[in-house]
Amino acid sequence: MMKALVAVEHSIVTAIWHMLTDNRPYHELGGTYFAQRDPERATRRAITQLNQLGYSVTFNPLDTAA
């Protein structure tokens, strides 16, 4: 519990530091920020989580010509 508290405090302090340094208001990045920033990492994380739940994952490309 203490680790989580310190992590939240760190993210708050980091956000405040960026706001004061750049003289900008707070801007929410959104829930999909990290997935959009590094989609391959998000994919690997999802595969790992599904494997840990006992699922085997296979990928088929989407038909985007429709």
mmCIF file of the N, C-alpha and C atoms, coordinates in Angstrom:
data_MODEL
# 
_entry.id   MODEL 
# 
loop_
_atom_site.group_PDB 
_atom_site.id 
_atom_site.type_symbol 
_atom_site.label_atom_id 
_atom_site.label_alt_id 
_atom_site.label_comp_id 
_atom_site.label_asym_id 
_atom_site.label_entity_id 
_atom_site.label_seq_id 
_atom_site.pdbx_PDB_ins_code 
_atom_site.Cartn_x 
_atom_site.Cartn_y 
_atom_site.Cartn_z 
_atom_site.occupancy 
_atom_site.B_iso_or_equiv 
_atom_site.pdbx_formal_charge 
_atom_site.auth_seq_id 
_atom_site.auth_comp_id 
_atom_site.auth_asym_id 
_atom_site.auth_atom_id 
_atom_site.pdbx_PDB_model_num 
ATOM 1   N N  . MET A 1 1  ? 0.828   -1.191  0.000   1.00 0.00 ? 1  MET A N  1 
ATOM 2   C CA . MET A 1 1  ? 0.000   0.000   0.000   1.00 0.00 ? 1  MET A CA 1 
ATOM 3   C C  . MET A 1 1  ? 0.874   1.256   0.000   1.00 0.00 ? 1  MET A C  1 
ATOM 4   N N  . MET A 1 2  ? 1.974   1.226   0.737   1.00 0.00 ? 2  MET A N  1 
ATOM 5   C CA . MET A 1 2  ? 2.841   2.395   0.814   1.00 0.00 ? 2  MET A CA 1 
ATOM 6   C C  . MET A 1 2  ? 3.517   2.661   -0.534  1.00 0.00 ? 2  MET A C  1 
ATOM 7   N N  . LYS A 1 3  ? 3.877   1.597   -1.265  1.00 0.00 ? 3  LYS A N  1 
ATOM 8   C CA . LYS A 1 3  ? 4.499   1.778   -2.572  1.00 0.00 ? 3  LYS A CA 1 
ATOM 9   C C  . LYS A 1 3  ? 3.545   2.485   -3.527  1.00 0.00 ? 3  LYS A C  1 
ATOM 10  N N  . ALA A 1 4  ? 2.281   2.093   -3.494  1.00 0.00 ? 4  ALA A N  1 
ATOM 11  C CA . ALA A 1 4  ? 1.283   2.714   -4.365  1.00 0.00 ? 4  ALA A CA 1 
ATOM 12  C C  . ALA A 1 4  ? 1.106   4.191   -4.008  1.00 0.00 ? 4  ALA A C  1 
ATOM 13  N N  . LEU A 1 5  ? 1.085   4.496   -2.724  1.00 0.00 ? 5  LEU A N  1 
ATOM 14  C CA . LEU A 1 5  ? 0.942   5.877   -2.284  1.00 0.00 ? 5  LEU A CA 1 
ATOM 15  C C  . LEU A 1 5  ? 2.115   6.722   -2.767  1.00 0.00 ? 5  LEU A C  1 
ATOM 16  N N  . VAL A 1 6  ? 3.312   6.209   -2.615  1.00 0.00 ? 6  VAL A N  1 
ATOM 17  C CA . VAL A 1 6  ? 4.509   6.935   -3.058  1.00 0.00 ? 6  VAL A CA 1 
ATOM 18  C C  . VAL A 1 6  ? 4.489   7.108   -4.574  1.00 0.00 ? 6  VAL A C  1 
ATOM 19  N N  . ALA A 1 7  ? 4.023   6.102   -5.307  1.00 0.00 ? 7  ALA A N  1 
ATOM 20  C CA . ALA A 1 7  ? 3.949   6.206   -6.774  1.00 0.00 ? 7  ALA A CA 1 
ATOM 21  C C  . ALA A 1 7  ? 2.966   7.299   -7.192  1.00 0.00 ? 7  ALA A C  1 
ATOM 22  N N  . VAL A 1 8  ? 1.826   7.362   -6.520  1.00 0.00 ? 8  VAL A N  1 
ATOM 23  C CA . VAL A 1 8  ? 0.834   8.399   -6.836  1.00 0.00 ? 8  VAL A CA 1 
ATOM 24  C C  . VAL A 1 8  ? 1.389   9.780   -6.483  1.00 0.00 ? 8  VAL A C  1 
ATOM 25  N N  . GLU A 1 9  ? 2.030   9.889   -5.332  1.00 0.00 ? 9  GLU A N  1 
ATOM 26  C CA . GLU A 1 9  ? 2.636   11.161  -4.941  1.00 0.00 ? 9  GLU A CA 1 
ATOM 27  C C  . GLU A 1 9  ? 3.677   11.599  -5.966  1.00 0.00 ? 9  GLU A C  1 
ATOM 28  N N  . HIS A 1 10 ? 4.482   10.655  -6.439  1.00 0.00 ? 10 HIS A N  1 
ATOM 29  C CA . HIS A 1 10 ? 5.515   10.970  -7.424  1.00 0.00 ? 10 HIS A CA 1 
ATOM 30  C C  . HIS A 1 10 ? 4.902   11.472  -8.717  1.00 0.00 ? 10 HIS A C  1 
ATOM 31  N N  . SER A 1 11 ? 3.838   10.847  -9.172  1.00 0.00 ? 11 SER A N  1 
ATOM 32  C CA . SER A 1 11 ? 3.218   11.293  -10.423 1.00 0.00 ? 11 SER A CA 1 
ATOM 33  C C  . SER A 1 11 ? 2.588   12.673  -10.261 1.00 0.00 ? 11 SER A C  1 
ATOM 34  N N  . ILE A 1 12 ? 2.047   12.963  -9.081  1.00 0.00 ? 12 ILE A N  1 
ATOM 35  C CA . ILE A 1 12 ? 1.470   14.291  -8.836  1.00 0.00 ? 12 ILE A CA 1 
ATOM 36  C C  . ILE A 1 12 ? 2.567   15.350  -8.831  1.00 0.00 ? 12 ILE A C  1 
ATOM 37  N N  . VAL A 1 13 ? 3.654   15.068  -8.141  1.00 0.00 ? 13 VAL A N  1 
ATOM 38  C CA . VAL A 1 13 ? 4.774   16.015  -8.078  1.00 0.00 ? 13 VAL A CA 1 
ATOM 39  C C  . VAL A 1 13 ? 5.359   16.230  -9.472  1.00 0.00 ? 13 VAL A C  1 
ATOM 40  N N  . THR A 1 14 ? 5.471   15.169  -10.255 1.00 0.00 ? 14 THR A N  1 
ATOM 41  C CA . THR A 1 14 ? 5.992   15.289  -11.616 1.00 0.00 ? 14 THR A CA 1 
ATOM 42  C C  . THR A 1 14 ? 5.079   16.161  -12.471 1.00 0.00 ? 14 THR A C  1 
ATOM 43  N N  . ALA A 1 15 ? 3.778   15.961  -12.365 1.00 0.00 ? 15 ALA A N  1 
ATOM 44  C CA . ALA A 1 15 ? 2.832   16.776  -13.134 1.00 0.00 ? 15 ALA A CA 1 
ATOM 45  C C  . ALA A 1 15 ? 2.932   18.240  -12.726 1.00 0.00 ? 15 ALA A C  1 
ATOM 46  N N  . ILE A 1 16 ? 3.016   18.495  -11.434 1.00 0.00 ? 16 ILE A N  1 
ATOM 47  C CA . ILE A 1 16 ? 3.128   19.877  -10.949 1.00 0.00 ? 16 ILE A CA 1 
ATOM 48  C C  . ILE A 1 16 ? 4.423   20.505  -11.449 1.00 0.00 ? 16 ILE A C  1 
ATOM 49  N N  . TRP A 1 17 ? 5.508   19.766  -11.404 1.00 0.00 ? 17 TRP A N  1 
ATOM 50  C CA . TRP A 1 17 ? 6.797   20.280  -11.871 1.00 0.00 ? 17 TRP A CA 1 
ATOM 51  C C  . TRP A 1 17 ? 6.719   20.682  -13.349 1.00 0.00 ? 17 TRP A C  1 
ATOM 52  N N  . HIS A 1 18 ? 6.114   19.824  -14.171 1.00 0.00 ? 18 HIS A N  1 
ATOM 53  C CA . HIS A 1 18 ? 5.993   20.144  -15.596 1.00 0.00 ? 18 HIS A CA 1 
ATOM 54  C C  . HIS A 1 18 ? 5.100   21.364  -15.819 1.00 0.00 ? 18 HIS A C  1 
ATOM 55  N N  . MET A 1 19 ? 4.019   21.475  -15.049 1.00 0.00 ? 19 MET A N  1 
ATOM 56  C CA . MET A 1 19 ? 3.128   22.624  -15.200 1.00 0.00 ? 19 MET A CA 1 
ATOM 57  C C  . MET A 1 19 ? 3.843   23.916  -14.835 1.00 0.00 ? 19 MET A C  1 
ATOM 58  N N  . LEU A 1 20 ? 4.622   23.899  -13.746 1.00 0.00 ? 20 LEU A N  1 
ATOM 59  C CA . LEU A 1 20 ? 5.327   25.102  -13.314 1.00 0.00 ? 20 LEU A CA 1 
ATOM 60  C C  . LEU A 1 20 ? 6.502   25.428  -14.232 1.00 0.00 ? 20 LEU A C  1 
ATOM 61  N N  . THR A 1 21 ? 7.213   24.410  -14.694 1.00 0.00 ? 21 THR A N  1 
ATOM 62  C CA . THR A 1 21 ? 8.380   24.627  -15.550 1.00 0.00 ? 21 THR A CA 1 
ATOM 63  C C  . THR A 1 21 ? 7.965   25.169  -16.919 1.00 0.00 ? 21 THR A C  1 
ATOM 64  N N  . ASP A 1 22 ? 6.922   24.577  -17.497 1.00 0.00 ? 22 ASP A N  1 
ATOM 65  C CA . ASP A 1 22 ? 6.487   24.975  -18.840 1.00 0.00 ? 22 ASP A CA 1 
ATOM 66  C C  . ASP A 1 22 ? 5.456   26.097  -18.821 1.00 0.00 ? 22 ASP A C  1 
ATOM 67  N N  . ASN A 1 23 ? 5.032   26.512  -17.619 1.00 0.00 ? 23 ASN A N  1 
ATOM 68  C CA . ASN A 1 23 ? 4.017   27.547  -17.450 1.00 0.00 ? 23 ASN A CA 1 
ATOM 69  C C  . ASN A 1 23 ? 2.756   27.224  -18.250 1.00 0.00 ? 23 ASN A C  1 
ATOM 70  N N  . ARG A 1 24 ? 2.275   25.984  -18.077 1.00 0.00 ? 24 ARG A N  1 
ATOM 71  C CA . ARG A 1 24 ? 1.092   25.509  -18.793 1.00 0.00 ? 24 ARG A CA 1 
ATOM 72  C C  . ARG A 1 24 ? 0.103   24.918  -17.796 1.00 0.00 ? 24 ARG A C  1 
ATOM 73  N N  . PRO A 1 25 ? -1.187  24.965  -18.134 1.00 0.00 ? 25 PRO A N  1 
ATOM 74  C CA . PRO A 1 25 ? -2.177  24.311  -17.270 1.00 0.00 ? 25 PRO A CA 1 
ATOM 75  C C  . PRO A 1 25 ? -2.101  22.795  -17.428 1.00 0.00 ? 25 PRO A C  1 
ATOM 76  N N  . TYR A 1 26 ? -2.714  22.092  -16.500 1.00 0.00 ? 26 TYR A N  1 
ATOM 77  C CA . TYR A 1 26 ? -2.739  20.633  -16.551 1.00 0.00 ? 26 TYR A CA 1 
ATOM 78  C C  . TYR A 1 26 ? -3.509  20.178  -17.784 1.00 0.00 ? 26 TYR A C  1 
ATOM 79  N N  . HIS A 1 27 ? -2.983  19.152  -18.439 1.00 0.00 ? 27 HIS A N  1 
ATOM 80  C CA . HIS A 1 27 ? -3.635  18.593  -19.625 1.00 0.00 ? 27 HIS A CA 1 
ATOM 81  C C  . HIS A 1 27 ? -3.670  17.080  -19.476 1.00 0.00 ? 27 HIS A C  1 
ATOM 82  N N  . GLU A 1 28 ? -4.876  16.523  -19.398 1.00 0.00 ? 28 GLU A N  1 
ATOM 83  C CA . GLU A 1 28 ? -5.041  15.069  -19.261 1.00 0.00 ? 28 GLU A CA 1 
ATOM 84  C C  . GLU A 1 28 ? -4.650  14.396  -20.571 1.00 0.00 ? 28 GLU A C  1 
ATOM 85  N N  . LEU A 1 29 ? -3.779  13.384  -20.487 1.00 0.00 ? 29 LEU A N  1 
ATOM 86  C CA . LEU A 1 29 ? -3.299  12.695  -21.677 1.00 0.00 ? 29 LEU A CA 1 
ATOM 87  C C  . LEU A 1 29 ? -4.305  11.683  -22.205 1.00 0.00 ? 29 LEU A C  1 
ATOM 88  N N  . GLY A 1 30 ? -5.162  11.179  -21.355 1.00 0.00 ? 30 GLY A N  1 
ATOM 89  C CA . GLY A 1 30 ? -6.189  10.233  -21.783 1.00 0.00 ? 30 GLY A CA 1 
ATOM 90  C C  . GLY A 1 30 ? -5.812  8.802   -21.428 1.00 0.00 ? 30 GLY A C  1 
ATOM 91  N N  . GLY A 1 31 ? -6.800  7.967   -21.411 1.00 0.00 ? 31 GLY A N  1 
ATOM 92  C CA . GLY A 1 31 ? -6.614  6.581   -21.014 1.00 0.00 ? 31 GLY A CA 1 
ATOM 93  C C  . GLY A 1 31 ? -5.854  5.737   -22.007 1.00 0.00 ? 31 GLY A C  1 
ATOM 94  N N  . THR A 1 32 ? -5.810  6.165   -23.255 1.00 0.00 ? 32 THR A N  1 
ATOM 95  C CA . THR A 1 32 ? -5.127  5.375   -24.285 1.00 0.00 ? 32 THR A CA 1 
ATOM 96  C C  . THR A 1 32 ? -3.763  5.954   -24.656 1.00 0.00 ? 32 THR A C  1 
ATOM 97  N N  . TYR A 1 33 ? -3.266  6.886   -23.867 1.00 0.00 ? 33 TYR A N  1 
ATOM 98  C CA . TYR A 1 33 ? -2.011  7.565   -24.194 1.00 0.00 ? 33 TYR A CA 1 
ATOM 99  C C  . TYR A 1 33 ? -0.856  6.584   -24.390 1.00 0.00 ? 33 TYR A C  1 
ATOM 100 N N  . PHE A 1 34 ? -0.655  5.680   -23.436 1.00 0.00 ? 34 PHE A N  1 
ATOM 101 C CA . PHE A 1 34 ? 0.490   4.777   -23.516 1.00 0.00 ? 34 PHE A CA 1 
ATOM 102 C C  . PHE A 1 34 ? 0.319   3.739   -24.613 1.00 0.00 ? 34 PHE A C  1 
ATOM 103 N N  . ALA A 1 35 ? -0.899  3.313   -24.874 1.00 0.00 ? 35 ALA A N  1 
ATOM 104 C CA . ALA A 1 35 ? -1.141  2.359   -25.956 1.00 0.00 ? 35 ALA A CA 1 
ATOM 105 C C  . ALA A 1 35 ? -0.859  3.012   -27.313 1.00 0.00 ? 35 ALA A C  1 
ATOM 106 N N  . GLN A 1 36 ? -1.206  4.273   -27.452 1.00 0.00 ? 36 GLN A N  1 
ATOM 107 C CA . GLN A 1 36 ? -0.935  4.979   -28.703 1.00 0.00 ? 36 GLN A CA 1 
ATOM 108 C C  . GLN A 1 36 ? 0.540   5.318   -28.840 1.00 0.00 ? 36 GLN A C  1 
ATOM 109 N N  . ARG A 1 37 ? 1.181   5.583   -27.731 1.00 0.00 ? 37 ARG A N  1 
ATOM 110 C CA . ARG A 1 37 ? 2.599   5.950   -27.750 1.00 0.00 ? 37 ARG A CA 1 
ATOM 111 C C  . ARG A 1 37 ? 3.470   4.770   -28.155 1.00 0.00 ? 37 ARG A C  1 
ATOM 112 N N  . ASP A 1 38 ? 3.150   3.580   -27.652 1.00 0.00 ? 38 ASP A N  1 
ATOM 113 C CA . ASP A 1 38 ? 3.946   2.386   -27.958 1.00 0.00 ? 38 ASP A CA 1 
ATOM 114 C C  . ASP A 1 38 ? 3.013   1.193   -28.135 1.00 0.00 ? 38 ASP A C  1 
ATOM 115 N N  . PRO A 1 39 ? 2.397   1.055   -29.321 1.00 0.00 ? 39 PRO A N  1 
ATOM 116 C CA . PRO A 1 39 ? 1.408   -0.005  -29.534 1.00 0.00 ? 39 PRO A CA 1 
ATOM 117 C C  . PRO A 1 39 ? 1.993   -1.412  -29.415 1.00 0.00 ? 39 PRO A C  1 
ATOM 118 N N  . GLU A 1 40 ? 3.247   -1.595  -29.798 1.00 0.00 ? 40 GLU A N  1 
ATOM 119 C CA . GLU A 1 40 ? 3.860   -2.926  -29.697 1.00 0.00 ? 40 GLU A CA 1 
ATOM 120 C C  . GLU A 1 40 ? 3.971   -3.367  -28.241 1.00 0.00 ? 40 GLU A C  1 
ATOM 121 N N  . ARG A 1 41 ? 4.336   -2.450  -27.371 1.00 0.00 ? 41 ARG A N  1 
ATOM 122 C CA . ARG A 1 41 ? 4.440   -2.777  -25.946 1.00 0.00 ? 41 ARG A CA 1 
ATOM 123 C C  . ARG A 1 41 ? 3.058   -3.098  -25.374 1.00 0.00 ? 41 ARG A C  1 
ATOM 124 N N  . ALA A 1 42 ? 2.047   -2.323  -25.767 1.00 0.00 ? 42 ALA A N  1 
ATOM 125 C CA . ALA A 1 42 ? 0.682   -2.586  -25.307 1.00 0.00 ? 42 ALA A CA 1 
ATOM 126 C C  . ALA A 1 42 ? 0.220   -3.958  -25.772 1.00 0.00 ? 42 ALA A C  1 
ATOM 127 N N  . THR A 1 43 ? 0.583   -4.328  -26.991 1.00 0.00 ? 43 THR A N  1 
ATOM 128 C CA . THR A 1 43 ? 0.220   -5.646  -27.525 1.00 0.00 ? 43 THR A CA 1 
ATOM 129 C C  . THR A 1 43 ? 0.898   -6.750  -26.730 1.00 0.00 ? 43 THR A C  1 
ATOM 130 N N  . ARG A 1 44 ? 2.196   -6.595  -26.476 1.00 0.00 ? 44 ARG A N  1 
ATOM 131 C CA . ARG A 1 44 ? 2.920   -7.611  -25.693 1.00 0.00 ? 44 ARG A CA 1 
ATOM 132 C C  . ARG A 1 44 ? 2.330   -7.755  -24.293 1.00 0.00 ? 44 ARG A C  1 
ATOM 133 N N  . ARG A 1 45 ? 1.965   -6.641  -23.682 1.00 0.00 ? 45 ARG A N  1 
ATOM 134 C CA . ARG A 1 45 ? 1.383   -6.682  -22.339 1.00 0.00 ? 45 ARG A CA 1 
ATOM 135 C C  . ARG A 1 45 ? 0.043   -7.423  -22.354 1.00 0.00 ? 45 ARG A C  1 
ATOM 136 N N  . ALA A 1 46 ? -0.779  -7.147  -23.366 1.00 0.00 ? 46 ALA A N  1 
ATOM 137 C CA . ALA A 1 46 ? -2.085  -7.817  -23.466 1.00 0.00 ? 46 ALA A CA 1 
ATOM 138 C C  . ALA A 1 46 ? -1.911  -9.314  -23.678 1.00 0.00 ? 46 ALA A C  1 
ATOM 139 N N  . ILE A 1 47 ? -0.963  -9.696  -24.530 1.00 0.00 ? 47 ILE A N  1 
ATOM 140 C CA . ILE A 1 47 ? -0.704  -11.117 -24.770 1.00 0.00 ? 47 ILE A CA 1 
ATOM 141 C C  . ILE A 1 47 ? -0.248  -11.800 -23.490 1.00 0.00 ? 47 ILE A C  1 
ATOM 142 N N  . THR A 1 48 ? 0.659   -11.161 -22.765 1.00 0.00 ? 48 THR A N  1 
ATOM 143 C CA . THR A 1 48 ? 1.157   -11.735 -21.511 1.00 0.00 ? 48 THR A CA 1 
ATOM 144 C C  . THR A 1 48 ? 0.028   -11.919 -20.514 1.00 0.00 ? 48 THR A C  1 
ATOM 145 N N  . GLN A 1 49 ? -0.844  -10.924 -20.395 1.00 0.00 ? 49 GLN A N  1 
ATOM 146 C CA . GLN A 1 49 ? -1.962  -11.028 -19.452 1.00 0.00 ? 49 GLN A CA 1 
ATOM 147 C C  . GLN A 1 49 ? -2.905  -12.158 -19.848 1.00 0.00 ? 49 GLN A C  1 
ATOM 148 N N  . LEU A 1 50 ? -3.200  -12.295 -21.127 1.00 0.00 ? 50 LEU A N  1 
ATOM 149 C CA . LEU A 1 50 ? -4.075  -13.379 -21.575 1.00 0.00 ? 50 LEU A CA 1 
ATOM 150 C C  . LEU A 1 50 ? -3.419  -14.736 -21.357 1.00 0.00 ? 50 LEU A C  1 
ATOM 151 N N  . ASN A 1 51 ? -2.114  -14.842 -21.602 1.00 0.00 ? 51 ASN A N  1 
ATOM 152 C CA . ASN A 1 51 ? -1.405  -16.095 -21.347 1.00 0.00 ? 51 ASN A CA 1 
ATOM 153 C C  . ASN A 1 51 ? -1.471  -16.467 -19.871 1.00 0.00 ? 51 ASN A C  1 
ATOM 154 N N  . GLN A 1 52 ? -1.334  -15.484 -18.996 1.00 0.00 ? 52 GLN A N  1 
ATOM 155 C CA . GLN A 1 52 ? -1.394  -15.752 -17.559 1.00 0.00 ? 52 GLN A CA 1 
ATOM 156 C C  . GLN A 1 52 ? -2.788  -16.197 -17.137 1.00 0.00 ? 52 GLN A C  1 
ATOM 157 N N  . LEU A 1 53 ? -3.793  -15.807 -17.890 1.00 0.00 ? 53 LEU A N  1 
ATOM 158 C CA . LEU A 1 53 ? -5.161  -16.240 -17.598 1.00 0.00 ? 53 LEU A CA 1 
ATOM 159 C C  . LEU A 1 53 ? -5.489  -17.587 -18.228 1.00 0.00 ? 53 LEU A C  1 
ATOM 160 N N  . GLY A 1 54 ? -4.526  -18.153 -18.950 1.00 0.00 ? 54 GLY A N  1 
ATOM 161 C CA . GLY A 1 54 ? -4.712  -19.473 -19.516 1.00 0.00 ? 54 GLY A CA 1 
ATOM 162 C C  . GLY A 1 54 ? -5.190  -19.493 -20.958 1.00 0.00 ? 54 GLY A C  1 
ATOM 163 N N  . TYR A 1 55 ? -5.062  -18.392 -21.661 1.00 0.00 ? 55 TYR A N  1 
ATOM 164 C CA . TYR A 1 55 ? -5.488  -18.321 -23.053 1.00 0.00 ? 55 TYR A CA 1 
ATOM 165 C C  . TYR A 1 55 ? -4.278  -18.377 -23.984 1.00 0.00 ? 55 TYR A C  1 
ATOM 166 N N  . SER A 1 56 ? -4.484  -19.004 -25.135 1.00 0.00 ? 56 SER A N  1 
ATOM 167 C CA . SER A 1 56 ? -3.494  -19.001 -26.200 1.00 0.00 ? 56 SER A CA 1 
ATOM 168 C C  . SER A 1 56 ? -3.937  -17.955 -27.216 1.00 0.00 ? 56 SER A C  1 
ATOM 169 N N  . VAL A 1 57 ? -3.033  -17.096 -27.608 1.00 0.00 ? 57 VAL A N  1 
ATOM 170 C CA . VAL A 1 57 ? -3.389  -15.960 -28.461 1.00 0.00 ? 57 VAL A CA 1 
ATOM 171 C C  . VAL A 1 57 ? -2.793  -16.154 -29.848 1.00 0.00 ? 57 VAL A C  1 
ATOM 172 N N  . THR A 1 58 ? -3.626  -15.995 -30.888 1.00 0.00 ? 58 THR A N  1 
ATOM 173 C CA . THR A 1 58 ? -3.154  -15.953 -32.259 1.00 0.00 ? 58 THR A CA 1 
ATOM 174 C C  . THR A 1 58 ? -3.729  -14.698 -32.920 1.00 0.00 ? 58 THR A C  1 
ATOM 175 N N  . PHE A 1 59 ? -2.985  -14.132 -33.844 1.00 0.00 ? 59 PHE A N  1 
ATOM 176 C CA . PHE A 1 59 ? -3.422  -12.914 -34.506 1.00 0.00 ? 59 PHE A CA 1 
ATOM 177 C C  . PHE A 1 59 ? -3.650  -13.161 -35.974 1.00 0.00 ? 59 PHE A C  1 
ATOM 178 N N  . ASN A 1 60 ? -4.727  -12.565 -36.471 1.00 0.00 ? 60 ASN A N  1 
ATOM 179 C CA . ASN A 1 60 ? -5.034  -12.585 -37.904 1.00 0.00 ? 60 ASN A CA 1 
ATOM 180 C C  . ASN A 1 60 ? -5.212  -11.138 -38.342 1.00 0.00 ? 60 ASN A C  1 
ATOM 181 N N  . PRO A 1 61 ? -4.611  -10.745 -39.462 1.00 0.00 ? 61 PRO A N  1 
ATOM 182 C CA . PRO A 1 61 ? -4.751  -9.352  -39.887 1.00 0.00 ? 61 PRO A CA 1 
ATOM 183 C C  . PRO A 1 61 ? -6.205  -9.012  -40.226 1.00 0.00 ? 61 PRO A C  1 
ATOM 184 N N  . LEU A 1 62 ? -6.592  -7.772  -39.916 1.00 0.00 ? 62 LEU A N  1 
ATOM 185 C CA . LEU A 1 62 ? -7.934  -7.289  -40.227 1.00 0.00 ? 62 LEU A CA 1 
ATOM 186 C C  . LEU A 1 62 ? -8.021  -6.956  -41.717 1.00 0.00 ? 62 LEU A C  1 
ATOM 187 N N  . ASP A 1 63 ? -9.167  -7.170  -42.299 1.00 0.00 ? 63 ASP A N  1 
ATOM 188 C CA . ASP A 1 63 ? -9.403  -6.820  -43.693 1.00 0.00 ? 63 ASP A CA 1 
ATOM 189 C C  . ASP A 1 63 ? -9.762  -5.343  -43.731 1.00 0.00 ? 63 ASP A C  1 
ATOM 190 N N  . THR A 1 64 ? -8.793  -4.484  -44.038 1.00 0.00 ? 64 THR A N  1 
ATOM 191 C CA . THR A 1 64 ? -9.014  -3.038  -44.039 1.00 0.00 ? 64 THR A CA 1 
ATOM 192 C C  . THR A 1 64 ? -9.462  -2.516  -45.387 1.00 0.00 ? 64 THR A C  1 
ATOM 193 N N  . ALA A 1 65 ? -9.627  -3.383  -46.380 1.00 0.00 ? 65 ALA A N  1 
ATOM 194 C CA . ALA A 1 65 ? -10.029 -2.936  -47.717 1.00 0.00 ? 65 ALA A CA 1 
ATOM 195 C C  . ALA A 1 65 ? -11.542 -2.771  -47.846 1.00 0.00 ? 65 ALA A C  1 
ATOM 196 N N  . ALA A 1 66 ? -12.278 -3.000  -46.779 1.00 0.00 ? 66 ALA A N  1 
ATOM 197 C CA . ALA A 1 66 ? -13.750 -2.958  -46.851 1.00 0.00 ? 66 ALA A CA 1 
ATOM 198 C C  . ALA A 1 66 ? -14.315 -1.589  -46.906 1.00 0.00 ? 66 ALA A C  1 
# 
